Amino acid sequence: MTMTVVEIHVPLTPVPGLGENDYAFPWIDDVEDFLAGLEEAEEFDSGEEYGDVYVFFIAGAPDEVLLSVAARVAGLERVPAGAFAVISDDEAEEFGRGRRVSLP
């Protein structure tokens, strides 16, 4: 039986105002810390760069809960605008091949 996985796609946009030697995407660590502390869902797999987005994966809860978590990720302080979710499953062969959901 397949398990629902929600992919959270975040544009790979550098944080403005950082120094020349600063890591351009500190929001990736912010999201990973947030996901590590979840009680209502779990991080399904490690996030990874995919084209012009960074994709995080969550599972282990009903769709509504997973989408709520994805919306909270999109609302984190340094996360760039334009994040969206894709409802997929653990047997998907490629990213982004499910139902796309806009995040606030």
C-alpha positions, 0 to 999 in steps of 0.5 A: 500500500502506498503512503502519501508524501507531500513535497514542499517546493521552495524557490532557491532564492538567496536571502537578501542582505547577506555578506559575500561569504555567508551561506545564501540559503540559511532558510534550508536549515530553518526548514530542516530544524522545523521539520525535525521538531514535528509531532503531527507528521514526519520528515519522509526523506532528506531534502534536496535541490531539484532544478531551481527549487529545494524540495522537502518531503513530509509524510505520516499524517492525513493530507490535510495535516501534511498540507497544514505543515507545508503552509507553516513551512512556507510561512517561516520567516526567511523562506522565500515567497513562491513555495508550493506543495505537491501531493504524491506518494512514496512510489513516485518515480519523479518529483512534482508528479502529483496534485500541486497546491499553492501555499500562502 
